[in-house]
Amino acid sequence: MKKVCYQLILPTLLVLLISGGAFAADNEILRELQALKQRMVVLEQKLIDQDAMQQPAADVAIAEQETASVRQIVEEVVAASKPAITVGGAVRAQYSVKDWSDASQDKGGDFSFDTFRFDLNGSIGDMILSAQYRFYPEYDFNTIHHGYIGYNFTDDLQGQIGVQQVPFGLQPYASHNFWFSGAYYVGLEDDYDMGIKLLYTPGPLSITAAFYKNGELGDASNSERYSVDVISSNKDGYAGSQGAGNGESNQGNLRVAYLFEHGENASSEIGVSGQYGGIYNDNTGNMGEHWAGAVHLNGNYGPFNLQLEYVSYQYNVDNPAGSDDDIITLGCYGYSWGAPSDADIGIFNLSYSLPVNWGPVSNLTFYSYNTIISPDESRFEDIWQNVVGMMVTSGPVYTYFDIISG
């Protein structure tokens, strides 16, 4: 049955960022450099006094230049060693009307406070850190979105360890709307897991390799999470959800992309992605497997953005007797559902960005996002999703007007 939801995502407000001076680290190197700076000031004055008594004016000027250069170097090193930490966040509310719900239509829709989030980002020298924690009052839970530390080995090579985005397909999103694409609901868009990642970005080439020990929570039975993962239980489940006892383990990812420039206002990123990992079953004690592959195009052509992606995935799990092997249980936001264990996905997204000058409103983005999921098992029908809408940008406030059907 076709379902349509008319939704207004009211302001996503980014909270004021705060300078990280108050978060100064008790850093041994920083203390030594500051002490060195103080000693330099004393020595500089002594040298200037001695030189003024013993040397001509020209030599004194040269000495002053040299000490000034040393002072500048010390100050730059000290400044570079200070942590640059910012704190931020966002709040989000939504108004929605569901055409399949008589109660929603009778009430004229529902208006709810959707999300509050807290962000922490920064760097200390070549060390970096990023974390985000989210609260969902409507779903009555809170969870980590991401949290990792990293190191910039060179300008082109960065390492990250912790909960971070899995490198797969269109990044950072295969969509620009509130609902994401259909790939999100099978765990193949904006997925976050616990592991280690290396990013190599020499110019237009981007190579990312990662290893993930498990999902972001480490507990496959808990569906109170942001991103979609394999869930071992069917608590609060629907659409064929089954408590088969499966969970993600030991997953490897590789993503390679290249950005082609077509003049000043046009570019095309073409990329391929691969993913392979284990699916451990708590009930049987055996390890199954899953894999996924994708090719994508992310094109920016003046005001237009075109996103194309083809994905193929498969779960081969060792379920206990009585479970349906053609269904894999996935979950997030406190819910679980059944999805085809073997399917292909096609994504076609098109958006248009229109700059405006209407008081606080600076931009309108119009979009149509389309996903079709074609299961390999013939007893399942194709799944399709369409989202048409508009995003309004007003400074740090983003408002989405979406109509989703499928």
ROKESE-408573 format. One line per 4 residues: for each residue x, y, z of C-alpha. Coordinates in pm, whole numbers, padded with zeros to 5 digits. Layout:
N
X:Y:Z ~ ...
***
This chain:
406
00000:00000:00000 ~ 00130:00343:-00090 ~ 00194:00562:00211 ~ 00253:00936:00211
00380:01152:00494 ~ 00379:01531:00475 ~ 00644:01660:00706 ~ 00785:01993:00817
01114:01965:01000 ~ 01126:02284:01199 ~ 01442:02461:01274 ~ 01754:02262:01309
01944:02525:01505 ~ 02319:02507:01541 ~ 02417:02636:01884 ~ 02689:02900:01927
03040:02761:01919 ~ 03257:02835:02220 ~ 03631:02894:02203 ~ 03838:02625:02366
04061:02849:02580 ~ 03882:02719:02887 ~ 03971:02365:02787 ~ 04350:02419:02789
04529:02088:02830 ~ 04788:02032:03100 ~ 05044:01964:02833 ~ 05406:01897:02926
05536:02032:02594 ~ 05326:02345:02630 ~ 05465:02411:02981 ~ 05821:02366:02859
05769:02601:02566 ~ 05611:02865:02788 ~ 05904:02842:03028 ~ 06140:02869:02732
05956:03179:02616 ~ 06000:03343:02957 ~ 06371:03261:02965 ~ 06408:03400:02613
06261:03733:02720 ~ 06516:03763:03003 ~ 06810:03658:02785 ~ 06706:03892:02505
06712:04190:02737 ~ 07052:04094:02878 ~ 07198:04057:02528 ~ 07055:04388:02418
07198:04564:02727 ~ 07542:04408:02676 ~ 07548:04476:02304 ~ 07441:04835:02356
07748:04889:02577 ~ 07999:04703:02358 ~ 07880:04721:01997 ~ 07802:04988:01740
07437:05084:01677 ~ 07422:04881:01353 ~ 07525:04562:01535 ~ 07269:04629:01806
06997:04658:01539 ~ 07101:04323:01389 ~ 07095:04159:01733 ~ 06750:04298:01798
06630:04156:01465 ~ 06768:03812:01550 ~ 06612:03806:01897 ~ 06281:03923:01748
06293:03631:01504 ~ 06361:03384:01784 ~ 06076:03535:01985 ~ 05838:03496:01690
05935:03131:01641 ~ 05880:03051:02008 ~ 05543:03228:02011 ~ 05430:03041:01698
05528:02705:01848 ~ 05350:02786:02174 ~ 05037:02898:01987 ~ 05038:02582:01772
05056:02365:02084 ~ 04749:02520:02246 ~ 04431:02315:02206 ~ 04161:02455:01975
03838:02307:02109 ~ 03485:02410:02013 ~ 03158:02313:02175 ~ 02833:02321:01981
02504:02149:01926 ~ 02160:02166:01770 ~ 01791:02133:01847 ~ 01523:02004:01611
01144:01988:01608 ~ 00907:01838:01352 ~ 00547:01865:01238 ~ 00405:01572:01038
00079:01447:00888 ~ 00051:01075:00798 ~ -00207:00980:00537 ~ -00225:00618:00660
-00313:00722:01017 ~ -00672:00828:01084 ~ -00568:00972:01418 ~ -00298:01186:01257
-00542:01320:01000 ~ -00819:01378:01255 ~ -00582:01585:01470 ~ -00435:01772:01176
-00093:01618:01236 ~ 00150:01607:01527 ~ 00411:01858:01643 ~ 00699:01726:01853
01043:01811:01988 ~ 01262:01571:01796 ~ 01631:01604:01882 ~ 01882:01776:02106
02248:01716:02038 ~ 02581:01812:02194 ~ 02901:01845:01986 ~ 03270:01860:02075
03537:01914:01809 ~ 03896:02027:01813 ~ 04266:01965:01773 ~ 04583:01976:01978
04876:01995:01741 ~ 04833:01705:01500 ~ 04588:01528:01732 ~ 04218:01569:01652
03900:01477:01834 ~ 03531:01479:01748 ~ 03227:01363:01943 ~ 02851:01404:01928
02585:01282:02170 ~ 02214:01293:02092 ~ 01893:01300:02296 ~ 01565:01190:02137
01270:01285:02363 ~ 01013:01155:02114 ~ 01172:00809:02115 ~ 01264:00821:02485
01634:00737:02450 ~ 01975:00895:02405 ~ 02285:00764:02232 ~ 02624:00844:02088
02631:00958:01726 ~ 03009:00948:01692 ~ 03318:00983:01906 ~ 03678:00939:01797
04031:01066:01829 ~ 04266:01094:01535 ~ 04611:01192:01420 ~ 04727:01379:01109
05036:01186:01006 ~ 05082:01416:00705 ~ 04869:01671:00521 ~ 04730:01380:00316
04707:01097:00571 ~ 04483:01086:00878 ~ 04402:00806:01120 ~ 04089:00778:01338
03995:00538:01617 ~ 03657:00516:01786 ~ 03301:00544:01660 ~ 03315:00706:01315
03137:00699:00981 ~ 03180:00382:00777 ~ 03338:00464:00436 ~ 03083:00333:00189
02912:00480:-00117 ~ 02806:00843:-00137 ~ 02958:01042:00148 ~ 02871:01193:00383
02510:01123:00276 ~ 02329:00963:-00017 ~ 02062:01232:00027 ~ 02005:01585:00157
01661:01547:00312 ~ 01540:01456:00660 ~ 01451:01098:00564 ~ 01779:00986:00402
01769:00740:00111 ~ 01637:00385:00125 ~ 01998:00266:00168 ~ 01998:00409:00522
01731:00161:00630 ~ 01945:-00137:00533 ~ 02255:00005:00704 ~ 02433:00132:00391
02407:00510:00435 ~ 02546:00722:00721 ~ 02644:00416:00922 ~ 02867:00451:01230
03062:00165:01388 ~ 03343:00113:01639 ~ 03684:00068:01480 ~ 03986:00225:01315
04006:00415:00986 ~ 04278:00556:00760 ~ 04203:00838:00515 ~ 04448:00915:00233
04357:01224:00029 ~ 04635:01331:-00209 ~ 04461:01593:-00422 ~ 04152:01473:-00610
04208:01109:-00511 ~ 04050:00975:-00191 ~ 04130:00630:-00049 ~ 03974:00520:00280
04031:00186:00452 ~ 03874:00079:00781 ~ 03826:-00212:01019 ~ 03528:-00227:01257
03514:-00469:01548 ~ 03138:-00428:01588 ~ 02855:-00174:01580 ~ 02884:00152:01770
02731:00015:02092 ~ 02897:-00327:02110 ~ 02560:-00476:02215 ~ 02373:-00621:01917
02052:-00662:02120 ~ 02017:-00287:02180 ~ 01836:-00101:01901 ~ 01853:00236:02080
02117:00371:01843 ~ 02149:00633:01568 ~ 02264:00429:01271 ~ 02114:00109:01133
02286:-00217:01229 ~ 02207:-00588:01244 ~ 02006:-00645:01563 ~ 01994:-00974:01754
01650:-00923:01911 ~ 01308:-00827:01780 ~ 01209:-00601:02068 ~ 00963:-00335:01944
00992:-00502:01604 ~ 00773:-00495:01296 ~ 00778:-00585:00925 ~ 00913:-00936:00973
01158:-00862:01254 ~ 01283:-01183:01417 ~ 01503:-01239:01720 ~ 01751:-01465:01543
02051:-01364:01757 ~ 02270:-01207:01485 ~ 02522:-00926:01529 ~ 02797:-00758:01325
03161:-00854:01386 ~ 03503:-00791:01226 ~ 03403:-00581:00925 ~ 03646:-00440:00669
03579:-00148:00433 ~ 03757:00006:00136 ~ 03639:00313:-00055 ~ 03819:00475:-00350
03694:00794:-00516 ~ 03830:01049:-00763 ~ 03709:01407:-00813 ~ 03709:01536:-01171
03692:01914:-01213 ~ 03498:02059:-01508 ~ 03579:02428:-01486 ~ 03498:02664:-01200
03146:02549:-01114 ~ 03132:02182:-01208 ~ 03280:01862:-01068 ~ 03209:01489:-01068
03317:01244:-00800 ~ 03322:00882:-00917 ~ 03388:00608:-00666 ~ 03369:00240:-00576
03322:00082:-00233 ~ 03350:-00264:-00085 ~ 03248:-00407:00251 ~ 03293:-00754:00401
03246:-00882:00753 ~ 03119:-01147:00987 ~ 02772:-01199:01135 ~ 02800:-01386:01465
02494:-01574:01590 ~ 02457:-01592:01967 ~ 02210:-01881:01946 ~ 02412:-02116:01726
02761:-01992:01819 ~ 02855:-01981:01451 ~ 02989:-01701:01234 ~ 02811:-01609:00912
02912:-01338:00668 ~ 02789:-01032:00483 ~ 02920:-00827:00195 ~ 02822:-00516:00000
02957:-00332:-00303 ~ 02871:00006:-00454 ~ 02957:00242:-00738 ~ 02855:00605:-00719
02856:00945:-00889 ~ 02825:01271:-00699 ~ 02810:01558:-00948 ~ 02790:01932:-00886
02704:02129:-01199 ~ 02640:02491:-01118 ~ 02330:02501:-00897 ~ 02246:02134:-00964
02359:01835:-00761 ~ 02319:01486:-00908 ~ 02367:01171:-00701 ~ 02364:00824:-00856
02445:00502:-00674 ~ 02411:00130:-00735 ~ 02450:-00106:-00438 ~ 02441:-00483:-00409
02445:-00656:-00069 ~ 02400:-01001:00082 ~ 02377:-01154:00431 ~ 02464:-01522:00467
02385:-01603:00829 ~ 02376:-01919:01039 ~ 02032:-01882:01196 ~ 01876:-02120:01449
01607:-02358:01329 ~ 01277:-02192:01254 ~ 01424:-01858:01144 ~ 01368:-01714:00797
01708:-01693:00624 ~ 01568:-01457:00360 ~ 01516:-01186:00624 ~ 01781:-01003:00825
01674:-00807:01134 ~ 01800:-00447:01141 ~ 01729:-00167:01382 ~ 01783:00184:01519
01595:00451:01720 ~ 01466:00180:01954 ~ 01292:-00025:01682 ~ 01378:-00330:01471
01245:-00452:01138 ~ 01299:-00722:00881 ~ 01480:-00646:00555 ~ 01567:-00866:00256
01892:-01049:00322 ~ 01991:-01028:-00046 ~ 01904:-00727:-00265 ~ 02016:-00460:-00510
01961:-00087:-00454 ~ 01934:00197:-00706 ~ 01951:00564:-00600 ~ 01873:00868:-00816
01880:01210:-00648 ~ 01857:01557:-00800 ~ 01862:01893:-00624 ~ 01870:02261:-00721
02020:02534:-00504 ~ 01871:02885:-00533 ~ 02042:03173:-00348 ~ 01796:03437:-00224
01806:03749:-00012 ~ 01481:03744:00185 ~ 01568:03884:00523 ~ 01730:03600:00720
01669:03349:00438 ~ 01978:03304:00220 ~ 01911:02986:00021 ~ 01638:02750:-00101
01726:02395:-00205 ~ 01466:02198:-00403 ~ 01509:01822:-00434 ~ 01370:01490:-00544
01525:01174:-00400 ~ 01441:00826:-00526 ~ 01539:00480:-00406 ~ 01436:00135:-00524
01535:-00183:-00339 ~ 01498:-00499:-00546 ~ 01516:-00819:-00333 ~ 01671:-01130:-00485
01398:-01349:-00333 ~ 01100:-01352:-00569 ~ 00841:-01367:-00290 ~ 00936:-01012:-00188
00811:-00711:-00381 ~ 01036:-00423:-00479 ~ 01059:-00146:-00220 ~ 01062:00214:-00340
01089:00550:-00168 ~ 01047:00902:-00303 ~ 01108:01226:-00115 ~ 01033:01562:-00274
01077:01883:-00084 ~ 01266:02198:-00007 ~ 01527:02304:00246 ~ 01526:02667:00365
01856:02806:00498 ~ 01841:03098:00742 ~ 02184:03147:00897 ~ 02233:02853:01138
01868:02746:01103 ~ 01765:02479:00848 ~ 01399:02401:00780 ~ 01290:02101:00569
00955:02071:00392 ~ 00931:01704:00286 ~ 00670:01478:00129 ~ 00775:01113:00152
00592:00831:-00023 ~ 00656:00466:-00086
***
